Each structure stands twice: as structure tokens, then as C-alpha cells.
Amino acid sequence: MTTTLHLDNHHWTEAEFLAIVETPERIELFDGSLHVSPCPLPIHQHISTRLTGILQPTAEPKDLHVLAAVNVRVGTDRIPIPDIVITDRIDLWELVIDSSDVLLVCEILSPSNAATDRVLKMHYYAEAGIPWYLLIEPRTATFGLHRLDGDRYREHATAFPGRPLVLTEPVVVTIDPADLVPPR
């Protein structure tokens, strides 16, 4: 379950957020509030690892990075931790990646934070101008690829086992959800 920490109505700044030491929990900053989630289910990690492995070989020749669970600045006092991002060339030693360097963001839905990924993060990523948003629903092995259209995302493609997702931007790759999500 994701919890929002208000801590005596304290509005957390980006500087205060970045001063927090590394923790095993995912702590994200949304408009001055801290959102804390426990580590995700093993299936979530399985999908993330497999998808990163599929995307990496197609990204490297284009000088792109495929990264998992990094801090992305999407606005003032807004730093989510997407499950996977594909970025332009960035400084790999920086703690936070600016949204202007992110070409695709991927969230793997968890029961505890599905609404956050489908509504809040989708809105923040669109507002920040990230061109592509991939939502993965592990329970149904459904992948929804959304393309930025103005200030909001529009569904571009849907994939499920046997009906692969074909990416042409920012990398070229075909992904069958059956290769990432084992049957239950």
C-alpha cells in the first residue's frame, strides 16, 4: 500500500527530499508530500528486469539509456520514481534526471498504487512533456502504450500475449507480453 506522509503539514522541497538517505522503500515527492511504497511484488521485478533486457540492446546503438527505478524531475517538488525509463544521453552520476531527457517512461501496475500510475503519474508525465508512456498490467499481461498528444496521452497501441507491442520510437523493438509475464 502506498502511503502519503504529511508530517505536521510540512511541505517538502526538492532539496529536503534529495537530502533523505537511501532507503529500501520507494519514496516519491508529489507537490510537497512524500509518497512511500514498499518494494513491489516479485512479478513486478521479473517484468522490469526482462523488459530492461529487451530494450537495452536496441537503445545502446542510438546512445540511449534504459534505466530502472530512477528519480525523474517532472516539475517543482515533483520527483516520481518510474519503473523504467529510456533517456537521451545523461550524466549517469546525477541523482535526478530531468523529464526533458526522458523519451519513454514505463510503470508496471501494482495493486497498491495502480490509481497513482493511471491518473496522477500519467498527468505529471504528460505535463512534463515525456513523449511515450507505457503502462503494464501484470495480472492481465496487458501493455498499453500511450503517445503524448498536446498536453495529454492518447492510447497508441495495446498488446497482450500473442498480440505483440511494436515500438518504433524511441527504439525499434517488438515485445510479446507472453515473454515477460508468466502465466499464473
C-alpha positions as CSV (number, residue, x, y, z in Angstrom):
1,M,0.0,0.0,0.0
2,T,1.3,3.5,-0.9
3,T,1.1,6.0,2.0
4,T,1.3,9.8,1.8
5,L,3.3,11.4,4.6
6,H,2.2,14.9,5.5
7,L,4.3,15.1,8.8
8,D,2.7,18.0,10.5
9,N,1.6,19.6,7.3
10,H,5.2,20.0,6.3
11,H,5.7,20.9,2.6
12,W,8.7,19.0,1.4
13,T,11.0,20.8,-1.0
14,E,13.1,19.1,-3.6
15,A,16.3,19.9,-1.6
16,E,14.8,18.3,1.5
17,F,13.7,15.3,-0.4
18,L,17.1,14.8,-2.0
19,A,18.7,15.0,1.4
20,I,16.9,11.8,2.5
21,V,19.4,8.9,2.7
22,E,18.8,5.9,0.5
23,T,16.1,3.5,1.9
24,P,14.7,0.2,0.8
25,E,11.3,1.9,0.3
26,R,10.4,3.9,-2.7
27,I,9.9,7.5,-1.6
28,E,8.5,9.8,-4.2
29,L,7.8,13.6,-4.0
30,F,4.5,14.8,-5.2
31,D,3.7,18.5,-4.7
32,G,5.5,18.7,-1.4
33,S,4.1,15.4,0.0
34,L,6.2,12.2,0.4
35,H,4.6,9.0,-1.1
36,V,6.1,5.9,0.4
37,S,5.7,2.4,-1.1
38,P,7.2,-0.9,-0.1
39,C,9.2,-2.9,-2.6
40,P,7.0,-4.3,-5.3
41,L,5.9,-7.9,-5.8
42,P,8.5,-10.3,-7.3
43,I,6.4,-10.4,-10.6
44,H,6.9,-6.7,-10.9
45,Q,10.6,-7.1,-10.6
46,H,10.6,-10.0,-13.0
47,I,8.8,-7.9,-15.7
48,S,11.1,-4.9,-15.1
49,T,14.2,-7.0,-15.4
50,R,13.0,-8.8,-18.5
51,L,11.8,-5.6,-20.2
52,T,15.0,-3.8,-19.5
53,G,16.9,-6.7,-21.0
54,I,14.8,-6.5,-24.2
55,L,15.1,-2.7,-24.5
56,Q,18.8,-2.3,-23.7
57,P,20.2,-3.8,-26.9
58,T,18.0,-1.6,-29.1
59,A,18.8,1.5,-27.1
60,E,22.6,1.3,-27.0
61,P,23.2,1.8,-30.8
62,K,21.2,5.0,-30.5
63,D,23.2,6.3,-27.5
64,L,20.1,5.9,-25.3
65,H,20.0,4.7,-21.7
66,V,17.5,2.2,-20.3
67,L,17.3,2.6,-16.5
68,A,15.1,1.2,-13.8
69,A,13.8,3.0,-10.7
70,V,15.5,6.4,-11.0
71,N,14.4,9.8,-9.8
72,V,12.8,11.9,-12.5
73,R,12.1,15.6,-12.1
74,V,8.7,16.3,-13.7
75,G,8.0,19.7,-12.1
76,T,8.6,21.8,-9.0
77,D,8.6,19.5,-6.0
78,R,7.6,16.5,-8.2
79,I,10.0,13.6,-8.4
80,P,8.5,10.2,-9.1
81,I,10.4,7.0,-9.5
82,P,9.2,5.3,-12.7
83,D,9.8,1.6,-13.1
84,I,11.8,2.0,-16.3
85,V,12.8,5.0,-18.4
86,I,14.5,5.4,-21.8
87,T,16.6,8.6,-21.8
88,D,18.8,10.6,-24.1
89,R,22.4,11.0,-23.1
90,I,22.5,12.0,-19.5
91,D,25.0,12.4,-16.7
92,L,24.9,8.9,-15.1
93,W,26.3,10.4,-11.9
94,E,23.4,12.8,-11.3
95,L,20.8,11.9,-8.7
96,V,17.9,13.3,-10.6
97,I,17.1,13.0,-14.3
98,D,15.2,15.9,-15.8
99,S,12.0,15.0,-17.7
100,S,13.3,16.7,-20.8
101,D,15.8,13.9,-21.2
102,V,13.2,11.1,-20.9
103,L,11.8,9.7,-24.1
104,L,9.7,6.9,-22.7
105,V,8.5,6.1,-19.2
106,C,7.1,2.8,-18.1
107,E,5.1,1.9,-15.0
108,I,4.2,-1.6,-14.0
109,L,1.0,-1.5,-12.1
110,S,0.9,-2.8,-8.5
111,P,-2.3,-3.4,-6.6
112,S,-1.2,-0.8,-4.0
113,N,-0.6,2.1,-6.4
114,A,-2.5,1.4,-9.7
115,A,-4.6,4.6,-9.4
116,T,-1.4,6.7,-8.9
117,D,0.1,5.3,-12.0
118,R,-3.0,5.5,-14.2
119,V,-4.0,9.0,-13.1
120,L,-1.5,11.1,-11.1
121,K,1.7,10.0,-12.7
122,M,0.1,9.9,-16.2
123,H,-0.9,13.5,-15.7
124,Y,2.5,14.5,-14.4
125,Y,4.4,12.8,-17.1
126,A,2.2,14.4,-19.8
127,E,2.5,17.8,-18.2
128,A,6.3,17.3,-18.2
129,G,6.3,16.5,-22.0
130,I,7.5,12.9,-21.9
131,P,6.6,11.6,-25.4
132,W,5.7,8.0,-24.6
133,Y,4.1,6.3,-21.6
134,L,3.9,2.5,-21.3
135,L,1.6,1.0,-18.7
136,I,1.9,-2.7,-17.9
137,E,-0.9,-4.6,-16.1
138,P,0.8,-7.8,-14.8
139,R,-2.5,-9.5,-13.8
140,T,-3.8,-9.5,-17.3
141,A,-0.5,-9.3,-19.2
142,T,-1.8,-6.2,-21.0
143,F,0.5,-3.5,-22.2
144,G,-0.9,-0.1,-23.0
145,L,1.3,2.3,-25.0
146,H,0.3,6.0,-24.9
147,R,1.7,8.8,-27.0
148,L,1.7,12.4,-25.9
149,D,-0.8,14.5,-27.9
150,G,-0.6,18.1,-26.8
151,D,-0.9,18.0,-23.0
152,R,-2.3,14.5,-22.6
153,Y,-1.7,11.0,-23.6
154,R,-3.7,9.1,-26.2
155,E,-3.7,5.4,-26.4
156,H,-1.4,4.4,-29.3
157,A,-1.3,0.6,-29.0
158,T,-2.5,-2.3,-26.8
159,A,-0.7,-5.6,-26.5
160,F,-1.4,-8.9,-24.8
161,P,0.0,-12.4,-25.0
162,G,0.0,-13.4,-28.7
163,R,-0.5,-9.8,-29.8
164,P,2.9,-8.1,-29.5
165,L,3.6,-4.5,-28.9
166,V,5.6,-2.9,-31.7
167,L,7.7,0.1,-30.7
168,T,9.1,2.3,-33.4
169,E,10.1,5.2,-31.1
170,P,12.3,5.8,-29.2
171,V,13.6,2.4,-30.0
172,V,12.6,-0.2,-32.6
173,V,11.5,-3.5,-30.9
174,T,8.7,-6.0,-30.8
175,I,7.6,-7.3,-27.4
176,D,5.2,-10.1,-26.8
177,P,3.8,-9.7,-23.2
178,A,3.9,-13.6,-23.0
179,D,7.7,-13.3,-23.0
180,L,7.6,-11.1,-19.9
181,V,4.6,-12.2,-17.9
182,P,4.5,-15.9,-17.0
183,P,1.0,-17.4,-16.7
184,R,-0.5,-17.6,-13.2
